[in-house]
């Protein structure tokens, strides 16, 4: 992970040479903010998982227990689109900087409150309900952070380096996953997890949550002191109702196109990040430690894949990139997924290699989406368009388990993700082809620009230099 972070830092330092000091700080702020954001999102998935018994409802029906457990992890996802709507409005009306500070402080407070919660044994069902409610509120604030900080950074970015800058910001996602995995692994080595009364289950899990809260507070203080408001936002006329403007005329068409693209990208993410880890244990048969190794290494390499995708999109164009990504996700990703779950490839090293390639094909598009969506909306509604287009598209893919159950009547359950990956790729292809090329748009424009014609590969390469 240190080599990955060093490589990304070097790329950021080189690219930032072309930015004014205010822009460099905004870029650093957007990356750190996204890292802290994703760190807090992964806390219940990684750090709380070994202590699940602490909040497990033991004297309720199995159905109720299953619902409560699933809601713990779903609450944040439900809150994120709401946060994007609320904070997108304020990001467009009151400013990116101020909105970012409020959102980060908010999820820092809620994360700290979660760390102080009693368990089911001492407080019963209200403890679980309190956890779900706090995760929901956390999701609202988390949805507000990137809604404002990322547009601010990209509005400072030189046109020909936006692909790289957007990708660098998004590396906070895989690197946060690696960081919380390492912290949890280290804690479990010194604070044992076992039964309900084991040290990690009773109090050890709280340490990463406190750390996540402190990271949020520290970032909010730094951001308030060092990051200035976007000049593009300051000079642009302010929409009276950004959400209403987003949902009418040409803006609505842009939003529907982005929503289609992001639905495919979210569906692909769920297959690789949520379904595959479970299948690596059964039916593939890897031990828990081996699964952790596979996921850690694949996410560490994926951070570099994000940067590569961002640079490639700057050379060949965002539209061309998404079309290619959609084709590969439709045809190549199901084959690779099938090789893993069908146990055609065996051994940890082979599974790591195939998973890395699969992740890059399906997930590297995340290195392009922030830049692309921000380019799709003019400055007056950019925070709303980016935040809502990015977050609301999570809803339909979030029901992937139901789609799998329906498909399982036609094929073995472990092969249902192959079909959903193909559908994800088709949505990415349609969404990418539907929209215009965006890499040359003026981020300070106060009205949507007309679609730019898709450049040829040779012309695209020449223009990017």
C-alpha positions as CSV (number, residue, x, y, z in Angstrom):
1,X,0.0,0.0,0.0
2,X,2.9,2.4,0.7
3,X,4.2,2.0,-2.9
4,X,0.7,2.6,-4.3
5,X,0.2,5.8,-2.1
6,X,3.7,7.0,-3.1
7,X,2.9,6.6,-6.8
8,X,-0.4,8.5,-6.4
9,X,1.2,11.2,-4.4
10,X,3.9,11.7,-7.0
11,X,1.3,11.9,-9.7
12,X,-0.6,14.5,-7.7
13,X,2.5,16.6,-7.0
14,X,3.4,16.6,-10.7
15,X,-0.1,17.5,-11.9
16,X,-0.6,20.1,-9.2
17,X,2.3,22.1,-10.6
18,X,-0.1,23.6,-13.1
19,X,-2.7,24.7,-10.4
20,X,-2.7,27.8,-8.3
21,X,-2.1,27.3,-4.6
22,X,-5.8,27.6,-3.9
23,X,-6.5,24.8,-6.4
24,X,-3.8,22.5,-4.9
25,X,-5.3,22.8,-1.5
26,X,-8.8,22.2,-2.9
27,X,-7.5,19.1,-4.6
28,X,-5.9,17.8,-1.5
29,X,-9.0,18.6,0.5
30,X,-11.2,16.7,-2.0
31,X,-9.0,13.6,-1.8
32,X,-8.7,13.7,2.0
33,X,-12.4,14.3,2.3
34,X,-13.3,11.4,0.1
35,X,-10.8,9.2,1.9
36,X,-12.4,10.0,5.3
37,X,-15.8,9.7,3.8
38,X,-15.1,6.1,2.5
39,X,-13.3,5.3,5.7
40,X,-16.4,5.9,7.7
41,X,-18.6,4.1,5.2
42,X,-16.5,0.9,5.5
43,X,-16.4,0.9,9.3
44,X,-19.5,-1.2,9.8
45,X,-18.6,-3.5,6.9
46,X,-15.0,-4.2,8.0
47,X,-14.4,-3.0,11.6
48,X,-17.8,-3.9,13.0
49,X,-18.2,-7.2,11.2
50,X,-16.1,-9.2,13.8
51,X,-18.2,-7.7,16.6
52,X,-21.6,-8.3,14.9
53,X,-22.7,-10.2,18.0
54,X,-22.7,-7.0,20.0
55,X,-25.7,-5.6,18.1
56,X,-27.2,-9.0,17.2
57,X,-30.9,-9.3,18.3
58,X,-31.0,-12.6,20.1
59,X,-34.5,-12.8,21.5
60,X,-36.5,-11.8,18.4
61,X,-37.7,-13.9,15.5
62,X,-35.1,-14.9,12.9
63,X,-36.9,-12.7,10.3
64,X,-36.7,-9.7,12.5
65,X,-33.1,-10.3,13.3
66,X,-32.2,-10.6,9.6
67,X,-34.1,-7.3,8.8
68,X,-32.3,-5.4,11.6
69,X,-28.9,-6.8,10.5
70,X,-29.4,-5.8,6.9
71,X,-30.7,-2.4,7.8
72,X,-27.5,-1.6,9.7
73,X,-25.6,-1.8,6.4
74,X,-28.3,-0.4,4.2
75,X,-29.1,2.7,6.2
76,X,-26.0,4.6,5.0
77,X,-26.8,3.9,1.4
78,X,-30.4,5.1,1.9
79,X,-29.1,8.3,3.5
80,X,-26.6,9.2,0.8
81,X,-29.1,10.2,-1.9
82,X,-31.0,12.3,0.6
83,X,-27.7,14.0,1.6
84,X,-26.9,14.6,-2.0
85,X,-30.2,16.4,-2.5
86,X,-30.0,18.5,0.7
87,X,-26.3,19.4,0.5
88,X,-26.3,19.7,-3.3
89,X,-28.8,22.5,-2.9
90,X,-26.7,24.3,-0.3
91,X,-23.5,23.6,-2.3
92,X,-25.0,25.5,-5.3
93,X,-26.7,28.2,-3.2
94,X,-24.3,28.8,-0.2
95,X,-21.0,27.6,-1.6
96,X,-19.0,24.4,-1.9
97,X,-16.5,25.2,0.9
98,X,-19.1,26.0,3.6
99,X,-21.2,23.0,2.7
100,X,-18.2,20.6,2.8
101,X,-17.3,21.8,6.3
102,X,-20.8,21.2,7.7
103,X,-21.1,17.8,6.1
104,X,-17.7,16.5,7.3
105,X,-18.4,17.8,10.8
106,X,-21.8,16.1,10.8
107,X,-20.5,12.7,9.9
108,X,-17.7,13.1,12.4
109,X,-20.2,13.7,15.2
110,X,-22.5,10.8,14.2
111,X,-19.5,8.4,13.9
112,X,-18.4,9.3,17.4
113,X,-21.9,8.8,18.7
114,X,-21.9,5.3,17.2
115,X,-18.7,4.5,19.0
116,X,-20.5,5.3,22.3
117,X,-23.5,3.0,21.7
118,X,-24.5,0.3,24.2
119,X,-25.1,-3.2,22.8
120,X,-28.2,-5.4,22.5
121,X,-27.4,-7.3,25.7
122,X,-27.7,-4.1,27.8
123,X,-30.1,-2.0,25.9
124,X,-32.1,-4.4,23.7
125,X,-33.7,-3.6,20.3
126,X,-33.4,0.2,20.9
127,X,-29.6,-0.2,20.7
128,X,-29.9,-1.7,17.2
129,X,-32.5,0.9,16.2
130,X,-30.2,3.7,17.4
131,X,-27.3,2.2,15.4
132,X,-29.5,2.1,12.2
133,X,-30.7,5.7,12.8
134,X,-27.2,7.0,13.3
135,X,-25.9,5.2,10.2
136,X,-28.8,6.8,8.3
137,X,-27.9,10.2,9.5
138,X,-24.2,9.4,8.8
139,X,-25.2,8.6,5.3
140,X,-26.9,12.0,4.8
141,X,-23.8,13.8,5.9
142,X,-21.5,11.5,3.9
143,X,-23.6,12.1,0.8
144,X,-23.0,15.8,1.3
145,X,-19.2,15.8,1.5
146,X,-18.2,14.7,-2.0
147,X,-21.2,16.6,-3.4
148,X,-19.4,19.9,-2.6
149,X,-15.7,19.2,-2.2
150,X,-15.2,17.5,-5.5
151,X,-16.9,20.2,-7.7
152,X,-14.8,22.8,-5.9
153,X,-11.5,21.0,-6.7
154,X,-12.4,20.3,-10.3
155,X,-13.5,23.9,-10.9
156,X,-9.9,24.9,-10.1
157,X,-8.4,22.2,-12.4
158,X,-6.8,23.0,-15.7
159,X,-8.9,21.6,-18.5
160,X,-6.3,19.2,-19.9
161,X,-5.5,17.7,-16.4
162,X,-9.1,17.2,-15.1
163,X,-9.1,13.5,-16.0
164,X,-6.0,13.0,-13.7
165,X,-7.3,15.2,-10.9
166,X,-10.7,13.5,-10.8
167,X,-9.1,10.1,-10.7
168,X,-6.7,11.1,-7.9
169,X,-9.6,12.3,-5.8
170,X,-11.4,8.9,-6.3
171,X,-8.4,6.9,-5.2
172,X,-9.6,7.7,-1.7
173,X,-12.1,4.9,-2.1
174,X,-9.8,1.9,-2.6
175,X,-7.1,3.3,-0.3
176,X,-9.7,3.8,2.5
177,X,-10.7,0.2,2.1
178,X,-7.0,-0.8,2.5
179,X,-6.5,1.4,5.5
180,X,-9.5,0.2,7.5
181,X,-8.6,-3.4,6.6
182,X,-5.1,-2.9,8.0
183,X,-6.3,-1.2,11.1
184,X,-8.9,-3.9,11.8
185,X,-6.3,-6.7,11.1
186,X,-3.9,-5.1,13.5
187,X,-6.5,-4.6,16.3
188,X,-7.7,-8.2,16.0
189,X,-4.1,-9.3,16.5
190,X,-3.9,-7.6,19.9
191,X,-7.6,-7.4,20.9
192,X,-9.1,-10.9,20.5
193,X,-12.6,-11.3,19.0
194,X,-14.6,-14.3,19.9
195,X,-17.8,-14.6,21.9
196,X,-20.1,-11.8,22.9
197,X,-17.9,-10.9,25.9
198,X,-14.6,-11.0,24.1
199,X,-12.6,-7.7,24.3
200,X,-12.9,-6.7,20.6
201,X,-16.7,-7.4,20.6
202,X,-17.2,-5.3,23.8
203,X,-15.0,-2.4,23.1
204,X,-12.2,-3.0,20.5
205,X,-14.5,-2.2,17.5
206,X,-15.0,1.3,18.9
207,X,-11.4,2.3,18.3
208,X,-11.7,2.5,14.4
209,X,-14.9,4.5,14.9
210,X,-13.2,7.0,17.2
211,X,-10.3,7.2,14.7
212,X,-12.8,7.9,11.9
213,X,-14.4,10.7,13.9
214,X,-11.1,12.3,14.7
215,X,-10.1,12.2,11.1
216,X,-13.3,13.9,10.2
217,X,-12.9,16.7,12.8
218,X,-9.2,17.2,11.9
219,X,-10.1,17.4,8.2
220,X,-12.9,19.9,8.8
221,X,-10.5,22.2,10.8
222,X,-7.9,22.0,8.1
223,X,-10.4,22.6,5.3
224,X,-11.8,25.6,7.0
225,X,-8.4,27.2,7.4
226,X,-6.8,26.4,4.1
227,X,-9.4,25.9,1.3
228,X,-11.0,28.9,-0.4
229,X,-14.3,29.0,-2.2
230,X,-14.4,28.1,-5.9
231,X,-13.9,31.2,-8.1
232,X,-16.2,29.7,-10.7
233,X,-19.0,29.5,-8.2
234,X,-18.4,33.0,-6.8
235,X,-18.6,34.6,-10.3
236,X,-21.6,32.5,-11.5
237,X,-25.2,33.5,-11.1
238,X,-27.0,31.4,-8.4
239,X,-30.0,29.2,-9.3
240,X,-32.9,30.0,-7.0
241,X,-33.9,26.3,-6.9
242,X,-31.1,24.1,-8.2
243,X,-33.0,20.9,-7.8
244,X,-36.0,22.2,-9.8
245,X,-33.7,23.6,-12.5
246,X,-31.9,20.2,-12.6
247,X,-35.2,18.4,-13.3
248,X,-36.4,20.4,-16.3
249,X,-35.4,20.9,-20.0
250,X,-32.0,19.9,-21.2
251,X,-30.7,19.5,-17.6
252,X,-33.3,16.7,-17.0
253,X,-32.1,14.9,-20.1
254,X,-28.5,15.2,-18.9
255,X,-29.6,13.8,-15.5
256,X,-31.4,10.8,-16.9
257,X,-28.3,10.0,-19.1
258,X,-26.0,10.2,-16.0
259,X,-28.5,8.2,-14.0
260,X,-28.4,5.4,-16.6
261,X,-24.6,5.3,-16.7
262,X,-24.3,5.3,-12.9
263,X,-26.9,2.6,-12.5
264,X,-24.7,0.3,-14.5
265,X,-21.5,1.4,-12.7
266,X,-23.2,0.8,-9.3
267,X,-24.6,-2.6,-10.3
268,X,-21.1,-3.7,-11.4
269,X,-19.6,-2.4,-8.1
270,X,-22.1,-4.5,-6.2
271,X,-21.2,-7.7,-8.1
272,X,-17.5,-7.3,-7.5
273,X,-17.4,-5.6,-4.1
274,X,-20.4,-7.2,-2.3
275,X,-21.1,-10.5,-4.0
276,X,-17.6,-11.8,-5.0
277,X,-16.1,-11.6,-1.4
278,X,-18.9,-13.9,-0.1
279,X,-18.5,-16.3,-3.0
280,X,-14.7,-16.5,-2.5
281,X,-15.5,-18.2,0.8
282,X,-18.3,-20.5,-0.6
283,X,-18.2,-22.0,-3.2
284,X,-14.6,-21.1,-4.0
285,X,-13.5,-22.3,-0.5
286,X,-10.8,-19.7,0.4
287,X,-10.1,-19.2,4.1
288,X,-11.0,-15.8,5.7
289,X,-7.4,-14.7,5.8
290,X,-6.9,-15.6,2.1
291,X,-10.0,-13.7,1.1
292,X,-8.7,-10.7,3.0
293,X,-5.4,-11.0,1.1
294,X,-7.2,-11.2,-2.2
295,X,-9.3,-8.1,-1.5
296,X,-6.5,-6.0,0.0
297,X,-4.1,-6.6,-2.9
298,X,-6.8,-6.1,-5.6
299,X,-8.0,-2.8,-4.0
300,X,-4.4,-1.6,-3.6
301,X,-3.8,-2.1,-7.4
302,X,-7.2,-0.7,-8.2
303,X,-6.0,2.7,-6.8
304,X,-3.5,2.8,-9.6
305,X,-6.1,1.6,-12.1
306,X,-8.2,4.7,-11.2
307,X,-5.3,6.9,-12.1
308,X,-4.8,5.0,-15.4
309,X,-8.4,5.3,-16.3
310,X,-8.5,9.0,-15.6
311,X,-5.4,9.6,-17.8
312,X,-6.8,7.4,-20.5
313,X,-10.1,9.2,-20.5
314,X,-8.2,12.5,-21.0
315,X,-6.5,11.1,-24.1
316,X,-9.3,9.2,-25.8
317,X,-12.3,11.1,-24.3
318,X,-14.7,10.3,-21.5
319,X,-17.4,9.1,-23.9
320,X,-15.1,6.7,-25.7
321,X,-13.8,5.5,-22.4
322,X,-17.3,4.6,-21.1
323,X,-18.2,2.8,-24.3
324,X,-15.1,0.7,-24.1
325,X,-15.6,0.0,-20.4
326,X,-19.2,-1.0,-21.1
327,X,-18.2,-3.5,-23.8
328,X,-15.5,-5.0,-21.5
329,X,-17.9,-5.3,-18.6
330,X,-20.5,-7.0,-20.7
331,X,-18.2,-9.5,-22.4
332,X,-15.0,-9.9,-20.5
333,X,-16.0,-9.4,-16.8
334,X,-18.5,-12.3,-16.8
335,X,-15.9,-14.7,-18.1
336,X,-13.4,-13.7,-15.4
337,X,-16.0,-13.9,-12.7
338,X,-17.0,-17.3,-13.9
339,X,-13.4,-18.5,-13.9
340,X,-13.3,-17.6,-10.2
341,X,-16.6,-18.9,-8.9
342,X,-16.5,-21.9,-11.2
343,X,-13.1,-22.8,-9.6
344,X,-11.4,-22.9,-13.0
345,X,-8.6,-20.9,-11.4
346,X,-7.3,-22.2,-8.1
347,X,-4.8,-21.1,-5.5
348,X,-4.6,-17.7,-3.8
349,X,-2.1,-16.2,-6.3
350,X,-4.2,-17.1,-9.4
351,X,-7.3,-15.8,-7.8
352,X,-5.6,-12.6,-6.8
353,X,-4.4,-12.1,-10.4
354,X,-7.8,-12.7,-12.0
355,X,-9.6,-10.6,-9.3
356,X,-7.2,-7.7,-10.0
357,X,-8.0,-7.8,-13.7
358,X,-11.7,-8.1,-13.0
359,X,-11.6,-5.1,-10.6
360,X,-9.8,-3.0,-13.1
361,X,-12.4,-3.8,-15.9
362,X,-15.4,-3.3,-13.7
363,X,-14.3,-0.7,-11.2
364,X,-11.7,1.5,-12.9
365,X,-14.6,3.6,-14.3
366,X,-14.9,5.1,-10.9
367,X,-11.7,7.0,-11.6
368,X,-13.6,8.8,-14.4
369,X,-17.1,9.3,-13.1
370,X,-16.6,12.3,-10.8
371,X,-14.8,14.3,-13.5
372,X,-17.4,13.3,-16.1
373,X,-20.6,14.0,-14.0
374,X,-19.2,17.4,-12.9
375,X,-18.5,18.2,-16.6
376,X,-22.1,17.3,-17.5
377,X,-23.7,20.1,-15.4
378,X,-23.1,23.9,-15.5
379,X,-21.8,25.7,-12.5
380,X,-25.2,26.9,-11.2
381,X,-26.5,23.3,-10.6
382,X,-23.3,21.3,-10.6
383,X,-23.3,20.3,-6.9
384,X,-26.9,19.1,-7.2
385,X,-26.4,17.4,-10.5
386,X,-23.2,15.6,-9.4
387,X,-24.4,14.6,-6.0
388,X,-27.8,13.4,-7.0
389,X,-26.7,11.8,-10.2
390,X,-23.9,10.0,-8.4
391,X,-25.9,8.9,-5.4
392,X,-29.5,8.3,-6.5
393,X,-28.4,5.7,-9.0
394,X,-27.5,3.4,-6.2
395,X,-31.1,2.6,-5.4
396,X,-32.0,0.2,-8.2
397,X,-28.7,-1.7,-8.1
398,X,-29.1,-2.0,-4.3
399,X,-31.8,-4.7,-4.8
400,X,-29.3,-7.0,-6.5
401,X,-30.0,-9.8,-4.1
402,X,-33.6,-9.9,-5.3
403,X,-32.5,-10.0,-8.9
404,X,-30.2,-12.9,-8.0
405,X,-33.0,-14.9,-6.4
406,X,-35.1,-14.5,-9.5
407,X,-32.3,-15.6,-11.8
408,X,-31.5,-18.6,-9.6
409,X,-34.6,-20.3,-10.9
410,X,-32.7,-20.5,-14.3
411,X,-29.1,-21.1,-13.1
412,X,-27.0,-21.9,-10.0
413,X,-26.9,-18.9,-7.7
414,X,-23.2,-18.4,-7.9
415,X,-23.5,-17.7,-11.7
416,X,-26.2,-15.1,-11.4
417,X,-23.7,-12.3,-11.1
418,X,-22.5,-13.1,-14.6
419,X,-25.9,-12.0,-16.0
420,X,-26.0,-8.9,-13.8
421,X,-22.5,-7.9,-14.9
422,X,-23.5,-8.2,-18.5
423,X,-26.5,-5.9,-17.8
424,X,-24.3,-3.5,-15.9
425,X,-22.0,-3.3,-18.9
426,X,-24.9,-2.7,-21.3
427,X,-26.1,0.2,-19.1
428,X,-22.6,1.7,-19.0
429,X,-22.4,1.4,-22.8
430,X,-25.8,3.0,-23.3
431,X,-25.2,5.8,-20.8
432,X,-21.8,6.6,-22.2
433,X,-22.9,6.5,-25.9
434,X,-26.0,8.6,-25.1
435,X,-24.0,11.5,-23.7
436,X,-21.6,14.0,-25.4
437,X,-17.9,14.3,-25.1
438,X,-17.1,16.5,-22.1
439,X,-13.4,16.8,-21.5
440,X,-13.2,20.2,-23.2
441,X,-16.2,21.9,-21.5
442,X,-15.7,25.1,-19.7
443,X,-16.3,24.4,-16.0
444,X,-17.0,28.1,-15.3
445,X,-19.8,28.2,-17.8
446,X,-23.1,29.3,-16.3
447,X,-25.2,27.5,-18.9
448,X,-25.0,24.0,-20.3
449,X,-22.7,23.9,-23.3
450,X,-23.9,22.2,-26.6
451,X,-22.6,18.6,-27.0
452,X,-19.1,18.4,-28.4
453,X,-18.5,16.0,-31.3
454,X,-16.6,12.9,-30.5
455,X,-13.0,13.4,-31.5
456,X,-11.1,10.7,-33.4
457,X,-8.5,8.8,-31.5
458,X,-5.6,10.6,-33.2
459,X,-7.1,14.0,-32.7
460,X,-8.0,13.2,-29.1
461,X,-4.4,12.2,-28.3
462,X,-3.1,15.4,-30.0
463,X,-5.5,17.6,-28.1
464,X,-4.6,16.1,-24.7
465,X,-0.9,16.9,-25.0
